[in-house]
């Protein structure tokens, strides 16, 4: 039988004083390993989160630990103290008092004398509260320090804006990065000459100019997504637009544009412009102020104003059937059509990544209405027969039959393996086989037993899904029964009816593209 893991969890973040030796990852690893060895806790495995705040539990190392717990591979978790596990007292308390015990996991915080295998842990909740207060106090101090630096004209960002680099002698001061600055000047020049942002993106691609993210990835290894690695010269319209609107290119420092809502919430939100901190002449400008203002005026005039409000009832439900990305709707007031859908991958990467999948809103709408009319007609004619047809189309009866046969077969094998293991233990007890033979056979059969039980669990999950199909089919029928006028469907009703609409690049009739509708609750229709 496989030995269970003793998990040694280490964490440090920017909120910790990294100058203290006790805070380093290496020191924590040495400390925890020594404790485990001295207390005969074997089969150790390290889980490490470096640079992650204790107020959030969405950390890769911790999530790996949770995954191992879910798979029943962990027996004990050890941290240096409670604050290494987390600084959110509610969530930390949930894991220590509920999640770990429920999953049969012992938790030890060495310096805080916490051991869930013992009963004396009354002060643990108070320590968790103190840890959260510490995180809150540190967050306030950091915010105050950043604001003070911003007001005094010091740059505080992690990375310099595209076109600049941090001064090696003073990281709070920006210096012009001439190769990138030349790209910024080119973008402004082309726009002032009348080139559209979309056309500028194609020019930069043709010249094989690295995007800002690709430049950062090349220099630091950060932002290494597949798109950035595979398409390093694909400039998005949004990136170029942001460059054209960035006042920092005139020599100003703009801070406090984004902020987290609280020390617990790490997602950034955009602050109103009135709250931005703007300090003039903090660094050398790349674009002169008159050119920058002229660009802002041109961008303001070029913003399209929709003369007609045309709701898109398929918003968030329509996808490319080939690359899986969403189809974006373009609405032009000068056209007679409601709008046209195109693959978002194609719009950004052109034919390099996908095809256009161009299809009008009317074609999608008419296809959906026609399909739904057939569904409603069948449902209203005979609900029971409608559900029976759904069961047959989705092969529920046949799948259930095959799954039950498979379950019986492997259950019989499990019973035989259990009998073999029982006889094996008896033979070992009565000295009919040696220790080496017993250990080898035990490991082999225990592994097979574990694999069989895992397979049985998977089959049972599938059987449960088959059993719930009839209930899901009835839920779908309940939605259909609420539709009174098929021509007056709104976005909310569409979301309750369908999960996704896929548009493929192929054309079934030589004219219209293939469209597939996937309804909620029903796999096939």
One Martini backbone bead per residue (centre of mass of N, CA, C, O) as a GRO file, in nm:
protein
  525
    1UNK     BB    1   0.096   0.037   0.022
    2UNK     BB    2   0.081   0.358  -0.009
    3UNK     BB    3   0.237   0.620   0.123
    4UNK     BB    4   0.176   0.882   0.310
    5UNK     BB    5   0.189   1.224   0.328
    6UNK     BB    6   0.419   1.472   0.446
    7UNK     BB    7   0.339   1.805   0.456
    8UNK     BB    8   0.555   2.081   0.361
    9UNK     BB    9   0.471   2.418   0.419
   10UNK     BB   10   0.570   2.706   0.221
   11UNK     BB   11   0.581   3.078   0.282
   12UNK     BB   12   0.615   3.385   0.092
   13UNK     BB   13   0.604   3.752   0.092
   14UNK     BB   14   0.596   4.097   0.063
   15UNK     BB   15   0.478   4.121   0.365
   16UNK     BB   16   0.739   4.008   0.437
   17UNK     BB   17   1.046   4.001   0.604
   18UNK     BB   18   1.317   3.906   0.408
   19UNK     BB   19   1.558   3.977   0.608
   20UNK     BB   20   1.465   3.743   0.758
   21UNK     BB   21   1.568   3.427   0.796
   22UNK     BB   22   1.284   3.294   0.889
   23UNK     BB   23   1.135   3.364   0.598
   24UNK     BB   24   1.271   3.175   0.429
   25UNK     BB   25   1.243   2.897   0.244
   26UNK     BB   26   1.499   2.740   0.328
   27UNK     BB   27   1.453   2.764   0.633
   28UNK     BB   28   1.180   2.623   0.640
   29UNK     BB   29   1.268   2.353   0.522
   30UNK     BB   30   1.474   2.280   0.741
   31UNK     BB   31   1.281   2.303   0.986
   32UNK     BB   32   1.063   2.094   0.892
   33UNK     BB   33   1.245   1.849   0.843
   34UNK     BB   34   1.355   1.825   1.129
   35UNK     BB   35   1.082   1.780   1.268
   36UNK     BB   36   0.995   1.525   1.113
   37UNK     BB   37   1.234   1.343   1.193
   38UNK     BB   38   1.206   1.375   1.510
   39UNK     BB   39   0.880   1.263   1.467
   40UNK     BB   40   0.852   1.028   1.254
   41UNK     BB   41   0.791   1.181   0.973
   42UNK     BB   42   0.725   1.054   0.667
   43UNK     BB   43   0.712   1.108   0.341
   44UNK     BB   44   0.809   1.382   0.226
   45UNK     BB   45   0.660   1.702   0.103
   46UNK     BB   46   0.691   1.990  -0.082
   47UNK     BB   47   0.515   2.311  -0.049
   48UNK     BB   48   0.545   2.608  -0.259
   49UNK     BB   49   0.513   2.977  -0.187
   50UNK     BB   50   0.649   3.243  -0.375
   51UNK     BB   51   0.495   3.556  -0.356
   52UNK     BB   52   0.239   3.495  -0.161
   53UNK     BB   53  -0.037   3.573  -0.012
   54UNK     BB   54  -0.221   3.501   0.291
   55UNK     BB   55  -0.518   3.615   0.199
   56UNK     BB   56  -0.479   3.397  -0.022
   57UNK     BB   57  -0.558   3.052  -0.164
   58UNK     BB   58  -0.455   3.113  -0.468
   59UNK     BB   59  -0.211   2.881  -0.473
   60UNK     BB   60  -0.020   2.649  -0.621
   61UNK     BB   61   0.087   2.489  -0.376
   62UNK     BB   62  -0.184   2.467  -0.222
   63UNK     BB   63  -0.348   2.336  -0.455
   64UNK     BB   64  -0.173   2.082  -0.464
   65UNK     BB   65  -0.239   1.994  -0.177
   66UNK     BB   66  -0.546   1.969  -0.214
   67UNK     BB   67  -0.532   1.753  -0.434
   68UNK     BB   68  -0.394   1.537  -0.251
   69UNK     BB   69  -0.624   1.529  -0.046
   70UNK     BB   70  -0.854   1.446  -0.243
   71UNK     BB   71  -0.668   1.173  -0.305
   72UNK     BB   72  -0.571   1.058  -0.023
   73UNK     BB   73  -0.229   1.133   0.032
   74UNK     BB   74  -0.269   1.281   0.317
   75UNK     BB   75  -0.184   1.305   0.678
   76UNK     BB   76   0.021   1.565   0.703
   77UNK     BB   77   0.061   1.910   0.817
   78UNK     BB   78   0.340   2.151   0.800
   79UNK     BB   79   0.420   2.453   0.975
   80UNK     BB   80   0.578   2.704   1.127
   81UNK     BB   81   0.304   2.870   1.117
   82UNK     BB   82  -0.005   3.005   1.073
   83UNK     BB   83   0.079   3.233   0.863
   84UNK     BB   84   0.172   3.033   0.637
   85UNK     BB   85  -0.113   2.936   0.567
   86UNK     BB   86  -0.260   3.218   0.679
   87UNK     BB   87  -0.441   3.564   0.702
   88UNK     BB   88  -0.735   3.439   0.697
   89UNK     BB   89  -0.930   3.353   0.956
   90UNK     BB   90  -1.171   3.209   0.820
   91UNK     BB   91  -1.021   3.019   0.620
   92UNK     BB   92  -0.818   2.899   0.816
   93UNK     BB   93  -1.034   2.786   1.009
   94UNK     BB   94  -1.168   2.598   0.807
   95UNK     BB   95  -0.925   2.412   0.754
   96UNK     BB   96  -0.857   2.333   1.054
   97UNK     BB   97  -1.169   2.265   1.164
   98UNK     BB   98  -1.275   2.105   0.889
   99UNK     BB   99  -1.119   2.001   0.635
  100UNK     BB  100  -0.893   1.832   0.761
  101UNK     BB  101  -1.064   1.643   0.947
  102UNK     BB  102  -1.253   1.534   0.722
  103UNK     BB  103  -0.974   1.419   0.567
  104UNK     BB  104  -0.769   1.306   0.787
  105UNK     BB  105  -0.589   1.564   0.873
  106UNK     BB  106  -0.300   1.672   1.014
  107UNK     BB  107  -0.215   1.973   1.202
  108UNK     BB  108   0.099   2.174   1.213
  109UNK     BB  109   0.218   2.450   1.425
  110UNK     BB  110   0.500   2.490   1.573
  111UNK     BB  111   0.528   2.788   1.707
  112UNK     BB  112   0.200   2.764   1.804
  113UNK     BB  113   0.123   2.483   1.921
  114UNK     BB  114  -0.022   2.321   1.682
  115UNK     BB  115  -0.240   2.017   1.716
  116UNK     BB  116  -0.510   1.832   1.596
  117UNK     BB  117  -0.449   1.566   1.773
  118UNK     BB  118  -0.513   1.763   1.987
  119UNK     BB  119  -0.710   1.957   2.227
  120UNK     BB  120  -0.506   2.217   2.262
  121UNK     BB  121  -0.669   2.482   2.048
  122UNK     BB  122  -0.814   2.752   2.161
  123UNK     BB  123  -0.605   2.989   2.038
  124UNK     BB  124  -0.612   2.974   1.726
  125UNK     BB  125  -0.829   3.188   1.640
  126UNK     BB  126  -0.668   3.432   1.762
  127UNK     BB  127  -0.417   3.402   1.586
  128UNK     BB  128  -0.567   3.443   1.316
  129UNK     BB  129  -0.660   3.732   1.375
  130UNK     BB  130  -0.376   3.853   1.416
  131UNK     BB  131  -0.276   3.784   1.129
  132UNK     BB  132  -0.486   3.964   0.986
  133UNK     BB  133  -0.413   4.231   1.118
  134UNK     BB  134  -0.131   4.236   1.006
  135UNK     BB  135  -0.209   4.239   0.704
  136UNK     BB  136  -0.373   4.503   0.724
  137UNK     BB  137  -0.146   4.687   0.827
  138UNK     BB  138   0.052   4.639   0.593
  139UNK     BB  139  -0.136   4.738   0.369
  140UNK     BB  140  -0.158   5.032   0.466
  141UNK     BB  141   0.146   5.097   0.451
  142UNK     BB  142   0.184   5.037   0.152
  143UNK     BB  143  -0.022   5.237   0.039
  144UNK     BB  144   0.107   5.489   0.168
  145UNK     BB  145   0.386   5.460   0.033
  146UNK     BB  146   0.291   5.470  -0.261
  147UNK     BB  147   0.149   5.746  -0.248
  148UNK     BB  148   0.394   5.912  -0.165
  149UNK     BB  149   0.561   5.844  -0.416
  150UNK     BB  150   0.359   5.945  -0.630
  151UNK     BB  151   0.344   6.247  -0.535
  152UNK     BB  152   0.674   6.271  -0.574
  153UNK     BB  153   0.735   6.119  -0.864
  154UNK     BB  154   0.745   5.803  -0.824
  155UNK     BB  155   0.804   5.500  -0.945
  156UNK     BB  156   0.599   5.177  -0.867
  157UNK     BB  157   0.618   4.974  -1.074
  158UNK     BB  158   0.713   4.667  -1.193
  159UNK     BB  159   0.692   4.796  -1.483
  160UNK     BB  160   0.776   4.964  -1.738
  161UNK     BB  161   0.677   5.136  -1.977
  162UNK     BB  162   0.653   5.135  -2.290
  163UNK     BB  163   0.974   5.301  -2.369
  164UNK     BB  164   1.086   5.213  -2.089
  165UNK     BB  165   1.316   5.222  -1.806
  166UNK     BB  166   1.479   5.150  -1.531
  167UNK     BB  167   1.684   5.288  -1.319
  168UNK     BB  168   1.959   5.135  -1.188
  169UNK     BB  169   2.000   5.368  -0.956
  170UNK     BB  170   1.665   5.428  -0.982
  171UNK     BB  171   1.362   5.260  -0.980
  172UNK     BB  172   1.179   5.546  -0.958
  173UNK     BB  173   1.310   5.597  -1.247
  174UNK     BB  174   1.282   5.699  -1.584
  175UNK     BB  175   1.400   5.568  -1.895
  176UNK     BB  176   1.477   5.565  -2.215
  177UNK     BB  177   1.384   5.320  -2.463
  178UNK     BB  178   1.473   5.361  -2.773
  179UNK     BB  179   1.353   5.127  -2.944
  180UNK     BB  180   1.066   5.159  -2.820
  181UNK     BB  181   1.029   5.465  -2.867
  182UNK     BB  182   1.024   5.442  -3.177
  183UNK     BB  183   0.756   5.288  -3.184
  184UNK     BB  184   0.584   5.504  -3.051
  185UNK     BB  185   0.636   5.724  -3.263
  186UNK     BB  186   0.519   5.563  -3.501
  187UNK     BB  187   0.231   5.539  -3.397
  188UNK     BB  188   0.172   5.844  -3.382
  189UNK     BB  189   0.243   5.917  -3.674
  190UNK     BB  190   0.039   5.732  -3.822
  191UNK     BB  191  -0.215   5.848  -3.687
  192UNK     BB  192  -0.168   6.148  -3.784
  193UNK     BB  193  -0.178   6.038  -4.097
  194UNK     BB  194  -0.456   5.832  -4.082
  195UNK     BB  195  -0.416   5.573  -3.952
  196UNK     BB  196  -0.535   5.301  -3.838
  197UNK     BB  197  -0.507   5.084  -3.583
  198UNK     BB  198  -0.532   4.829  -3.754
  199UNK     BB  199  -0.310   4.910  -3.961
  200UNK     BB  200  -0.079   4.942  -3.757
  201UNK     BB  201  -0.074   4.645  -3.667
  202UNK     BB  202   0.017   4.542  -3.951
  203UNK     BB  203   0.281   4.698  -3.973
  204UNK     BB  204   0.417   4.576  -3.718
  205UNK     BB  205   0.401   4.285  -3.819
  206UNK     BB  206   0.563   4.318  -4.085
  207UNK     BB  207   0.820   4.430  -3.907
  208UNK     BB  208   0.854   4.249  -3.652
  209UNK     BB  209   0.731   4.365  -3.385
  210UNK     BB  210   0.738   4.345  -3.066
  211UNK     BB  211   0.552   4.314  -2.814
  212UNK     BB  212   0.537   4.409  -2.493
  213UNK     BB  213   0.504   4.119  -2.383
  214UNK     BB  214   0.732   3.992  -2.552
  215UNK     BB  215   0.955   4.168  -2.435
  216UNK     BB  216   0.919   4.080  -2.140
  217UNK     BB  217   0.960   3.777  -2.190
  218UNK     BB  218   1.250   3.805  -2.304
  219UNK     BB  219   1.371   3.951  -2.040
  220UNK     BB  220   1.203   3.769  -1.788
  221UNK     BB  221   0.975   3.527  -1.859
  222UNK     BB  222   0.718   3.660  -1.863
  223UNK     BB  223   0.425   3.595  -2.016
  224UNK     BB  224   0.425   3.265  -2.123
  225UNK     BB  225   0.220   3.233  -2.336
  226UNK     BB  226   0.125   3.091  -2.628
  227UNK     BB  227   0.061   3.354  -2.782
  228UNK     BB  228   0.330   3.505  -2.723
  229UNK     BB  229   0.519   3.283  -2.838
  230UNK     BB  230   0.368   3.232  -3.125
  231UNK     BB  231   0.267   3.569  -3.133
  232UNK     BB  232   0.490   3.830  -3.103
  233UNK     BB  233   0.364   4.032  -3.359
  234UNK     BB  234   0.070   4.066  -3.234
  235UNK     BB  235  -0.114   4.349  -3.244
  236UNK     BB  236  -0.340   4.500  -3.062
  237UNK     BB  237  -0.573   4.742  -3.051
  238UNK     BB  238  -0.558   4.793  -2.741
  239UNK     BB  239  -0.253   4.847  -2.716
  240UNK     BB  240  -0.239   5.093  -2.908
  241UNK     BB  241  -0.455   5.265  -2.767
  242UNK     BB  242  -0.303   5.285  -2.492
  243UNK     BB  243  -0.057   5.434  -2.605
  244UNK     BB  244  -0.219   5.685  -2.720
  245UNK     BB  245  -0.332   5.743  -2.399
  246UNK     BB  246  -0.045   5.779  -2.270
  247UNK     BB  247   0.079   6.041  -2.075
  248UNK     BB  248   0.378   5.944  -2.009
  249UNK     BB  249   0.498   6.035  -2.299
  250UNK     BB  250   0.522   6.353  -2.186
  251UNK     BB  251   0.655   6.318  -1.869
  252UNK     BB  252   0.447   6.193  -1.699
  253UNK     BB  253   0.306   6.071  -1.388
  254UNK     BB  254   0.080   5.793  -1.359
  255UNK     BB  255  -0.128   5.722  -1.081
  256UNK     BB  256  -0.386   5.540  -0.943
  257UNK     BB  257  -0.556   5.371  -1.169
  258UNK     BB  258  -0.531   5.127  -0.971
  259UNK     BB  259  -0.721   4.906  -0.738
  260UNK     BB  260  -0.787   4.750  -0.459
  261UNK     BB  261  -1.047   4.703  -0.240
  262UNK     BB  262  -0.859   4.507  -0.066
  263UNK     BB  263  -0.638   4.299   0.102
  264UNK     BB  264  -0.810   4.039  -0.003
  265UNK     BB  265  -0.831   4.178  -0.286
  266UNK     BB  266  -0.639   4.130  -0.595
  267UNK     BB  267  -0.818   4.271  -0.781
  268UNK     BB  268  -0.833   4.510  -1.020
  269UNK     BB  269  -0.947   4.847  -1.032
  270UNK     BB  270  -1.079   5.126  -1.179
  271UNK     BB  271  -1.019   5.448  -1.143
  272UNK     BB  272  -1.109   5.746  -1.142
  273UNK     BB  273  -0.961   6.020  -1.288
  274UNK     BB  274  -0.984   6.203  -1.027
  275UNK     BB  275  -0.777   5.986  -0.866
  276UNK     BB  276  -0.544   6.051  -1.016
  277UNK     BB  277  -0.184   6.072  -1.022
  278UNK     BB  278  -0.028   6.375  -1.146
  279UNK     BB  279   0.313   6.423  -1.255
  280UNK     BB  280   0.520   6.653  -1.381
  281UNK     BB  281   0.826   6.621  -1.506
  282UNK     BB  282   0.983   6.321  -1.429
  283UNK     BB  283   1.056   6.269  -1.736
  284UNK     BB  284   1.133   6.186  -2.044
  285UNK     BB  285   0.991   6.248  -2.334
  286UNK     BB  286   0.853   6.112  -2.646
  287UNK     BB  287   0.604   6.307  -2.665
  288UNK     BB  288   0.462   6.578  -2.756
  289UNK     BB  289   0.195   6.753  -2.636
  290UNK     BB  290   0.055   6.838  -2.904
  291UNK     BB  291   0.040   6.553  -3.029
  292UNK     BB  292  -0.117   6.418  -2.804
  293UNK     BB  293  -0.371   6.604  -2.816
  294UNK     BB  294  -0.438   6.544  -3.113
  295UNK     BB  295  -0.492   6.243  -3.073
  296UNK     BB  296  -0.728   6.273  -2.871
  297UNK     BB  297  -0.914   6.423  -3.069
  298UNK     BB  298  -0.921   6.204  -3.289
  299UNK     BB  299  -1.030   5.973  -3.109
  300UNK     BB  300  -1.292   6.116  -3.028
  301UNK     BB  301  -1.404   6.138  -3.326
  302UNK     BB  302  -1.367   5.815  -3.399
  303UNK     BB  303  -1.589   5.743  -3.224
  304UNK     BB  304  -1.844   5.538  -3.226
  305UNK     BB  305  -2.193   5.601  -3.277
  306UNK     BB  306  -2.481   5.454  -3.199
  307UNK     BB  307  -2.794   5.492  -3.348
  308UNK     BB  308  -2.860   5.188  -3.276
  309UNK     BB  309  -3.027   4.959  -3.072
  310UNK     BB  310  -2.895   4.619  -3.080
  311UNK     BB  311  -2.967   4.338  -2.952
  312UNK     BB  312  -2.775   4.052  -2.818
  313UNK     BB  313  -2.906   3.739  -2.740
  314UNK     BB  314  -2.609   3.575  -2.782
  315UNK     BB  315  -2.448   3.672  -2.556
  316UNK     BB  316  -2.204   3.436  -2.452
  317UNK     BB  317  -2.300   3.177  -2.674
  318UNK     BB  318  -2.094   3.230  -2.918
  319UNK     BB  319  -1.881   3.008  -3.119
  320UNK     BB  320  -1.606   2.867  -3.237
  321UNK     BB  321  -1.578   2.543  -3.385
  322UNK     BB  322  -1.247   2.540  -3.410
  323UNK     BB  323  -1.108   2.728  -3.158
  324UNK     BB  324  -1.338   2.829  -2.923
  325UNK     BB  325  -1.387   3.111  -2.961
  326UNK     BB  326  -1.541   3.390  -2.970
  327UNK     BB  327  -1.796   3.573  -3.119
  328UNK     BB  328  -1.805   3.884  -3.266
  329UNK     BB  329  -2.004   4.177  -3.279
  330UNK     BB  330  -2.082   4.381  -3.561
  331UNK     BB  331  -2.205   4.721  -3.567
  332UNK     BB  332  -2.360   4.895  -3.847
  333UNK     BB  333  -2.559   5.170  -3.925
  334UNK     BB  334  -2.502   5.145  -4.258
  335UNK     BB  335  -2.644   4.872  -4.226
  336UNK     BB  336  -2.903   4.637  -4.264
  337UNK     BB  337  -2.787   4.464  -4.073
  338UNK     BB  338  -2.764   4.380  -3.746
  339UNK     BB  339  -2.501   4.192  -3.792
  340UNK     BB  340  -2.163   4.052  -3.742
  341UNK     BB  341  -1.982   3.757  -3.721
  342UNK     BB  342  -1.654   3.692  -3.564
  343UNK     BB  343  -1.362   3.567  -3.499
  344UNK     BB  344  -1.147   3.670  -3.252
  345UNK     BB  345  -0.887   3.541  -3.359
  346UNK     BB  346  -0.902   3.663  -3.645
  347UNK     BB  347  -0.913   3.966  -3.564
  348UNK     BB  348  -0.620   3.948  -3.431
  349UNK     BB  349  -0.453   3.708  -3.626
  350UNK     BB  350  -0.593   3.611  -3.851
  351UNK     BB  351  -0.490   3.338  -4.051
  352UNK     BB  352  -0.281   3.228  -3.847
  353UNK     BB  353  -0.526   3.092  -3.651
  354UNK     BB  354  -0.795   3.164  -3.826
  355UNK     BB  355  -1.108   3.207  -3.938
  356UNK     BB  356  -1.382   3.414  -3.970
  357UNK     BB  357  -1.688   3.304  -3.970
  358UNK     BB  358  -1.878   3.459  -4.134
  359UNK     BB  359  -2.191   3.586  -3.989
  360UNK     BB  360  -2.505   3.667  -3.958
  361UNK     BB  361  -2.742   3.734  -3.734
  362UNK     BB  362  -2.987   3.634  -3.902
  363UNK     BB  363  -2.890   3.343  -3.950
  364UNK     BB  364  -2.875   3.259  -3.654
  365UNK     BB  365  -3.162   3.332  -3.573
  366UNK     BB  366  -3.321   3.161  -3.783
  367UNK     BB  367  -3.198   2.891  -3.700
  368UNK     BB  368  -3.291   2.894  -3.407
  369UNK     BB  369  -3.595   2.927  -3.451
  370UNK     BB  370  -3.632   2.672  -3.624
  371UNK     BB  371  -3.526   2.472  -3.411
  372UNK     BB  372  -3.721   2.553  -3.177
  373UNK     BB  373  -3.986   2.487  -3.321
  374UNK     BB  374  -3.935   2.180  -3.337
  375UNK     BB  375  -3.907   2.134  -3.034
  376UNK     BB  376  -4.186   2.247  -2.947
  377UNK     BB  377  -4.362   2.063  -3.120
  378UNK     BB  378  -4.269   1.796  -2.985
  379UNK     BB  379  -4.339   1.874  -2.690
  380UNK     BB  380  -4.653   1.946  -2.730
  381UNK     BB  381  -4.747   1.673  -2.840
  382UNK     BB  382  -4.534   1.484  -2.639
  383UNK     BB  383  -4.360   1.478  -2.359
  384UNK     BB  384  -4.288   1.176  -2.309
  385UNK     BB  385  -4.181   1.123  -2.597
  386UNK     BB  386  -3.966   1.342  -2.589
  387UNK     BB  387  -3.797   1.214  -2.359
  388UNK     BB  388  -3.756   0.940  -2.496
  389UNK     BB  389  -3.599   1.054  -2.737
  390UNK     BB  390  -3.366   1.174  -2.571
  391UNK     BB  391  -3.270   0.903  -2.454
  392UNK     BB  392  -3.205   0.774  -2.731
  393UNK     BB  393  -3.014   0.987  -2.854
  394UNK     BB  394  -2.816   0.964  -2.578
  395UNK     BB  395  -2.785   0.657  -2.493
  396UNK     BB  396  -2.882   0.587  -2.195
  397UNK     BB  397  -2.971   0.288  -2.186
  398UNK     BB  398  -2.714   0.167  -2.314
  399UNK     BB  399  -2.510   0.290  -2.117
  400UNK     BB  400  -2.626   0.166  -1.858
  401UNK     BB  401  -2.591  -0.129  -1.941
  402UNK     BB  402  -2.280  -0.125  -1.986
  403UNK     BB  403  -2.202  -0.019  -1.703
  404UNK     BB  404  -2.325  -0.251  -1.535
  405UNK     BB  405  -2.156  -0.475  -1.658
  406UNK     BB  406  -1.881  -0.355  -1.584
  407UNK     BB  407  -1.930  -0.341  -1.277
  408UNK     BB  408  -1.964  -0.644  -1.230
  409UNK     BB  409  -1.690  -0.737  -1.335
  410UNK     BB  410  -1.504  -0.563  -1.138
  411UNK     BB  411  -1.635  -0.656  -0.874
  412UNK     BB  412  -1.553  -0.951  -0.900
  413UNK     BB  413  -1.251  -0.889  -0.902
  414UNK     BB  414  -1.243  -0.753  -0.626
  415UNK     BB  415  -1.330  -1.002  -0.461
  416UNK     BB  416  -1.085  -1.175  -0.545
  417UNK     BB  417  -0.865  -0.986  -0.438
  418UNK     BB  418  -0.962  -0.987  -0.143
  419UNK     BB  419  -0.920  -1.294  -0.109
  420UNK     BB  420  -0.619  -1.297  -0.171
  421UNK     BB  421  -0.532  -1.106   0.058
  422UNK     BB  422  -0.640  -1.279   0.287
  423UNK     BB  423  -0.467  -1.534   0.222
  424UNK     BB  424  -0.196  -1.391   0.236
  425UNK     BB  425  -0.207  -1.322   0.539
  426UNK     BB  426  -0.235  -1.613   0.640
  427UNK     BB  427   0.031  -1.716   0.518
  428UNK     BB  428   0.208  -1.518   0.678
  429UNK     BB  429   0.125  -1.590   0.969
  430UNK     BB  430   0.197  -1.916   0.904
  431UNK     BB  431   0.474  -1.916   0.736
  432UNK     BB  432   0.434  -1.987   0.410
  433UNK     BB  433   0.576  -1.705   0.366
  434UNK     BB  434   0.780  -1.463   0.302
  435UNK     BB  435   0.842  -1.135   0.337
  436UNK     BB  436   0.915  -1.065   0.042
  437UNK     BB  437   0.671  -1.199  -0.094
  438UNK     BB  438   0.451  -1.053   0.059
  439UNK     BB  439   0.524  -0.757  -0.021
  440UNK     BB  440   0.500  -0.797  -0.326
  441UNK     BB  441   0.204  -0.905  -0.338
  442UNK     BB  442   0.068  -0.683  -0.178
  443UNK     BB  443   0.138  -0.447  -0.366
  444UNK     BB  444   0.005  -0.559  -0.622
  445UNK     BB  445  -0.294  -0.599  -0.508
  446UNK     BB  446  -0.335  -0.315  -0.392
  447UNK     BB  447  -0.310  -0.170  -0.660
  448UNK     BB  448  -0.543  -0.313  -0.801
  449UNK     BB  449  -0.758  -0.237  -0.597
  450UNK     BB  450  -0.734   0.071  -0.635
  451UNK     BB  451  -0.800   0.072  -0.941
  452UNK     BB  452  -1.081  -0.058  -0.920
  453UNK     BB  453  -1.213   0.152  -0.731
  454UNK     BB  454  -1.172   0.388  -0.925
  455UNK     BB  455  -1.342   0.266  -1.157
  456UNK     BB  456  -1.607   0.238  -1.002
  457UNK     BB  457  -1.640   0.541  -0.945
  458UNK     BB  458  -1.660   0.628  -1.242
  459UNK     BB  459  -1.905   0.455  -1.317
  460UNK     BB  460  -2.098   0.573  -1.103
  461UNK     BB  461  -2.093   0.861  -1.212
  462UNK     BB  462  -2.217   0.785  -1.486
  463UNK     BB  463  -2.477   0.661  -1.371
  464UNK     BB  464  -2.573   0.920  -1.230
  465UNK     BB  465  -2.597   1.082  -1.493
  466UNK     BB  466  -2.809   0.900  -1.623
  467UNK     BB  467  -3.023   0.928  -1.394
  468UNK     BB  468  -3.034   1.255  -1.425
  469UNK     BB  469  -3.151   1.295  -1.712
  470UNK     BB  470  -3.455   1.298  -1.659
  471UNK     BB  471  -3.443   1.546  -1.477
  472UNK     BB  472  -3.315   1.732  -1.693
  473UNK     BB  473  -3.540   1.701  -1.904
  474UNK     BB  474  -3.759   1.832  -1.723
  475UNK     BB  475  -3.619   2.105  -1.698
  476UNK     BB  476  -3.631   2.168  -1.999
  477UNK     BB  477  -3.941   2.155  -2.017
  478UNK     BB  478  -3.994   2.390  -1.824
  479UNK     BB  479  -3.873   2.601  -2.011
  480UNK     BB  480  -4.054   2.552  -2.260
  481UNK     BB  481  -4.329   2.623  -2.104
  482UNK     BB  482  -4.252   2.946  -2.087
  483UNK     BB  483  -4.296   2.975  -2.390
  484UNK     BB  484  -4.503   3.197  -2.578
  485UNK     BB  485  -4.300   3.381  -2.768
  486UNK     BB  486  -4.058   3.316  -3.001
  487UNK     BB  487  -4.021   3.633  -3.106
  488UNK     BB  488  -3.965   3.730  -2.773
  489UNK     BB  489  -3.675   3.676  -2.707
  490UNK     BB  490  -3.435   3.697  -2.461
  491UNK     BB  491  -3.133   3.674  -2.311
  492UNK     BB  492  -3.228   3.517  -2.059
  493UNK     BB  493  -3.372   3.284  -2.209
  494UNK     BB  494  -3.130   3.189  -2.374
  495UNK     BB  495  -2.953   3.106  -2.125
  496UNK     BB  496  -3.161   2.881  -2.030
  497UNK     BB  497  -3.154   2.710  -2.302
  498UNK     BB  498  -2.844   2.764  -2.372
  499UNK     BB  499  -2.492   2.710  -2.382
  500UNK     BB  500  -2.418   2.676  -2.706
  501UNK     BB  501  -2.292   2.821  -3.014
  502UNK     BB  502  -2.169   2.680  -3.317
  503UNK     BB  503  -1.937   2.797  -3.569
  504UNK     BB  504  -1.843   2.689  -3.879
  505UNK     BB  505  -1.645   2.695  -4.175
  506UNK     BB  506  -1.838   2.523  -4.295
  507UNK     BB  507  -2.063   2.434  -4.578
  508UNK     BB  508  -2.350   2.254  -4.624
  509UNK     BB  509  -2.503   2.439  -4.880
  510UNK     BB  510  -2.284   2.661  -4.996
  511UNK     BB  511  -2.368   2.913  -4.794
  512UNK     BB  512  -2.412   2.821  -4.509
  513UNK     BB  513  -2.304   2.767  -4.211
  514UNK     BB  514  -2.231   2.563  -3.969
  515UNK     BB  515  -2.468   2.492  -3.700
  516UNK     BB  516  -2.456   2.448  -3.336
  517UNK     BB  517  -2.684   2.342  -3.081
  518UNK     BB  518  -2.660   2.370  -2.719
  519UNK     BB  519  -2.844   2.260  -2.473
  520UNK     BB  520  -2.961   2.259  -2.177
  521UNK     BB  521  -2.924   1.934  -2.017
  522UNK     BB  522  -2.871   1.855  -2.328
  523UNK     BB  523  -2.660   1.695  -2.532
  524UNK     BB  524  -2.880   1.598  -2.741
  525UNK     BB  525  -3.123   1.685  -3.033
   0.00000   0.00000   0.00000
